[in-house]
Amino acid sequence: MAEEHAIAGDTKPRLPRGVRLTHSEAQGGWVLLAPERIFKADAIAAEILKRCTGEATLSAIVDDLATTFNAPRERIHADVSKLLSGLAEKKLLEL
């Protein structure tokens, strides 16, 4: 079965310059702020994005989330890859 959101395990995702994750009372939770754009991040997306510092690899992020939330690694990997691929397409994340 081909993985449509294939990202190498040693990729170190990070937010690009000018994009940041912040907690906004006005928006009622976490938001991803980009030049002239704002995206509301649900709790799961926020947990993933907090780990996208450019230091941790995709594999390390997936392992940490699987341990933290006691969830199957394969499912976490699929969900994280899908989110990161989508954000990268929108230029909100560098892979």
Steps between C-alpha positions, in 0.01 A plus 500: 500500500658828391519782751362814335653730764850351502738708708842359590536399864814712539325817377508778761179700444490859618290811469645737240605854579193717555275211607433425864273295721336700777216465747228757432224571749316693229503195270426264788810285470815441299553680170768490235584856403649569158536824306145616425359159596380327815412135543327355803684192623307233687658347811656214304651726235638727774670203671662403171605855411652563845747224414592642156802697618745399228689293757286185535470256210163383374571158655577657838184714486287194417663295778442779752134542404438123503647480851331816629155401376540120527392460137611263221818633335375415148186708544692790654751487212222509239319789671819703556620445142164608360492819712861594427463437126191721489671780691809476281282536188360822650858620577424492875765237574846418369592135457 
